[in-house]
Amino acid sequence: MPIRGVRIAAGRASGPVHLVDDPLDWTRGVSEGDAVLALSALWWPPLDGGPDRARGFVLQGVPPPTPAPTSAPVVADVDLDLLREGEVVDVDGNEGSVRIAGVREVEVVTSILEREDGRILLLERSDRVGSFRGRWAGVSGFLEDPTPLAQATREVHEETGLAPDDLSLAAEGAPVYSRDEATVYVVHPFRFRVARTDVALDWEHRRAEWVEPAEIRRRPTVPKLDRVWEHVAPPGRPKR
């Protein structure tokens, strides 16, 4: 499954990643033309035209809508923490996507439950789960049902006791990507309004709290939970 981004310049290319850490020296430590350069969109486009023989470019964030000063494919809006120096990636500027060689992709769902006053439910993961013990999370699970929405509804029932009739789908967001070693998690985010606020936890969690959304950034959470909230937050509400 490709990592979806934003198309900036068309074309396709493959090559080892070079994570640029100096806006004035993009190819330090690599042979020009041998790498896919990954850098912040704040540095794009370069004032001098940039390395014109790079195989491709991956940008974190979305640059201003100016002509790309290169014939190589460019894909933006990709989190650079998904990439590792030297690993091979395929850049598809026609579709606006990036594939990473040698990693497996796992699809999961994460649901944020929201009550009438705007507070959301955070769950503290128990010591019995296989990962991220003690971290705060939404209602999550691996994608096994035919659709992410069906899986999300089932996970809410299993982990909180809330039935489908207690839920109202408020938002479904674009996937959020998170990497753990050789695995990239494709997180399908949802926000449900709830008619009931009393929850019955299963073994996966040891505590539940209804909190203001800003608490997401104050607590130790599972990776990218803040991004999940940004993708489904109500219009006009603070996303951070």
Legacy VTK file of the C-alpha trace (Angstrom):
# vtk DataFile Version 3.0
C-alpha trace
ASCII
DATASET POLYDATA
POINTS 240 float
0.000 0.000 0.000
1.485 3.381 -0.960
1.855 6.321 1.383
-0.446 8.940 -0.073
0.825 12.475 -0.437
0.319 15.455 -2.732
1.528 15.480 -6.314
3.896 18.358 -7.073
5.754 17.139 -10.187
4.931 14.128 -12.360
7.101 11.134 -13.126
8.372 8.016 -11.366
11.734 7.243 -9.798
13.393 4.879 -7.322
16.493 5.288 -5.230
18.013 5.428 -1.761
16.713 8.148 0.528
18.890 11.008 1.692
17.335 12.923 4.580
18.419 16.521 3.983
19.361 18.343 7.181
20.995 21.452 5.679
18.943 23.759 3.406
22.167 25.063 1.858
23.746 21.678 1.133
21.156 19.174 -0.027
23.529 16.458 -1.252
26.176 16.460 1.462
27.467 12.906 1.872
25.833 11.486 -1.266
26.689 11.445 -4.936
24.501 13.889 -6.811
21.943 12.056 -8.900
22.082 8.859 -6.843
19.483 9.677 -4.194
15.870 10.586 -3.566
16.115 13.735 -1.476
13.723 14.093 1.461
13.392 17.533 3.031
11.064 20.116 4.527
8.681 21.892 2.159
9.826 25.117 3.846
13.050 24.770 1.840
11.261 24.342 -1.489
11.854 25.596 -4.107
15.547 26.370 -3.616
16.783 29.776 -4.666
19.484 28.311 -6.912
17.256 25.754 -8.626
18.446 22.887 -6.417
20.186 19.679 -7.383
18.959 19.092 -10.911
20.083 15.464 -11.099
18.382 14.031 -7.999
16.225 11.013 -8.809
13.222 12.419 -6.984
12.043 14.473 -4.041
9.852 13.809 -1.001
8.684 16.857 0.945
7.288 17.150 4.450
4.458 19.663 4.260
3.099 21.285 1.124
5.097 24.032 -0.625
3.643 27.150 -2.244
1.987 26.525 -5.633
4.992 27.430 -7.781
6.429 25.485 -10.754
8.766 22.713 -9.596
12.336 23.615 -10.635
13.150 20.031 -11.604
12.200 17.330 -14.087
12.284 14.707 -11.326
9.082 13.508 -9.606
8.111 15.382 -6.441
5.616 14.207 -3.796
4.727 16.437 -0.833
2.842 16.091 2.457
4.749 12.968 3.571
6.031 12.738 7.151
9.793 12.307 6.998
9.782 10.258 10.214
8.478 7.425 8.028
11.768 7.307 6.101
15.223 6.024 7.031
18.531 7.165 5.559
19.645 4.960 2.689
16.549 2.795 2.316
15.082 2.504 -1.169
11.841 4.300 -1.972
9.678 4.564 -5.064
8.408 8.078 -5.758
5.315 8.269 -7.966
4.675 11.866 -8.896
1.812 10.856 -11.169
-0.263 9.442 -8.314
1.308 11.514 -5.533
2.531 8.542 -3.513
5.649 6.970 -2.009
6.455 3.302 -1.383
9.177 2.126 0.976
11.029 -1.075 0.111
11.354 -3.725 2.807
8.607 -2.550 5.147
5.245 -4.141 5.791
2.092 -2.094 5.955
-0.553 -2.845 8.573
-3.975 -1.211 8.486
-5.606 -0.210 11.769
-8.519 1.942 12.880
-8.578 4.561 15.620
-11.797 6.167 16.828
-12.121 9.286 18.938
-15.351 9.308 20.948
-16.779 12.777 21.639
-19.521 13.642 24.084
-21.957 16.555 23.857
-19.734 19.083 25.674
-16.817 18.447 23.289
-14.714 16.329 25.643
-13.180 13.214 24.132
-12.446 9.778 25.550
-8.836 8.764 26.151
-8.026 5.198 27.179
-4.880 4.122 29.023
-3.536 0.888 27.567
-3.060 -1.993 29.986
-0.019 -4.157 30.673
-1.684 -7.048 28.853
-1.515 -5.569 25.364
1.337 -6.296 23.002
2.480 -2.734 22.351
2.506 0.785 23.789
1.650 -0.344 27.314
0.685 2.522 29.580
0.163 4.925 26.687
-3.074 6.838 26.158
-5.036 6.096 23.011
-8.372 6.223 21.279
-10.341 3.083 20.493
-8.087 1.110 18.185
-7.753 -2.239 16.449
-6.360 -4.048 13.437
-8.432 -3.916 10.266
-10.159 -7.298 9.925
-13.713 -6.397 8.902
-14.503 -5.594 5.247
-14.427 -1.816 5.807
-12.620 0.478 8.256
-15.968 1.883 9.443
-17.309 -1.569 10.277
-14.101 -2.367 12.152
-14.212 0.917 14.037
-17.786 0.298 15.174
-16.916 -3.221 16.334
-13.846 -2.042 18.252
-15.880 0.614 20.072
-18.369 -2.005 21.199
-15.662 -4.453 22.315
-13.505 -1.913 24.144
-16.128 0.373 25.698
-19.422 -1.538 25.671
-21.106 1.162 23.577
-23.407 -0.295 20.945
-23.804 0.994 17.368
-27.054 2.712 18.413
-25.053 4.756 20.938
-22.821 6.169 18.179
-23.208 8.811 15.504
-20.456 9.078 12.908
-19.233 12.697 12.922
-16.086 12.481 10.780
-13.886 10.066 8.856
-10.401 11.334 8.107
-7.686 10.579 5.585
-5.223 7.890 6.714
-2.464 8.753 9.151
0.852 6.929 8.730
3.020 5.849 11.657
6.218 3.772 11.573
7.585 1.308 14.122
10.844 -0.265 12.909
9.973 -2.237 9.725
6.213 -1.683 10.003
4.206 1.256 8.720
0.781 1.512 10.310
-1.939 2.932 8.096
-4.352 4.431 10.626
-7.936 5.070 9.519
-9.301 7.805 11.843
-12.897 8.317 12.931
-14.796 10.601 15.280
-18.080 9.441 16.800
-20.524 11.479 18.865
-21.877 9.374 21.710
-25.281 9.273 23.355
-23.898 7.594 26.506
-20.737 8.378 28.433
-20.587 5.391 30.792
-18.080 2.928 29.374
-17.199 -0.649 30.324
-13.551 -1.336 29.569
-12.231 -4.684 28.421
-8.773 -6.125 29.182
-6.979 -3.854 26.702
-7.309 -0.737 28.883
-7.045 0.019 32.569
-8.428 3.538 32.739
-10.710 5.890 30.802
-11.050 9.663 31.060
-13.173 12.265 29.288
-10.795 15.163 28.615
-10.383 18.315 26.569
-8.726 17.556 23.201
-5.648 19.591 24.214
-4.820 16.772 26.656
-3.653 14.667 23.720
-0.452 16.716 23.530
0.062 16.715 27.299
0.039 12.959 27.801
2.194 10.060 26.661
0.098 8.696 23.820
0.429 6.113 21.110
2.254 7.533 18.078
0.430 10.099 15.955
-2.703 10.290 18.123
-2.480 14.073 17.802
-2.498 13.707 14.027
-5.523 11.414 14.184
-7.389 14.119 16.086
-6.316 16.780 13.585
-7.809 14.697 10.768
-11.240 14.397 12.392
-11.566 17.468 14.653
-14.797 19.472 14.208
-14.552 22.556 11.987
-13.711 25.643 14.011
-12.356 23.661 16.966
-8.665 23.892 17.865
-6.735 20.972 16.388
-3.789 21.286 18.777
LINES 1 241
240 0 1 2 3 4 5 6 7 8 9 10 11 12 13 14 15 16 17 18 19 20 21 22 23 24 25 26 27 28 29 30 31 32 33 34 35 36 37 38 39 40 41 42 43 44 45 46 47 48 49 50 51 52 53 54 55 56 57 58 59 60 61 62 63 64 65 66 67 68 69 70 71 72 73 74 75 76 77 78 79 80 81 82 83 84 85 86 87 88 89 90 91 92 93 94 95 96 97 98 99 100 101 102 103 104 105 106 107 108 109 110 111 112 113 114 115 116 117 118 119 120 121 122 123 124 125 126 127 128 129 130 131 132 133 134 135 136 137 138 139 140 141 142 143 144 145 146 147 148 149 150 151 152 153 154 155 156 157 158 159 160 161 162 163 164 165 166 167 168 169 170 171 172 173 174 175 176 177 178 179 180 181 182 183 184 185 186 187 188 189 190 191 192 193 194 195 196 197 198 199 200 201 202 203 204 205 206 207 208 209 210 211 212 213 214 215 216 217 218 219 220 221 222 223 224 225 226 227 228 229 230 231 232 233 234 235 236 237 238 239
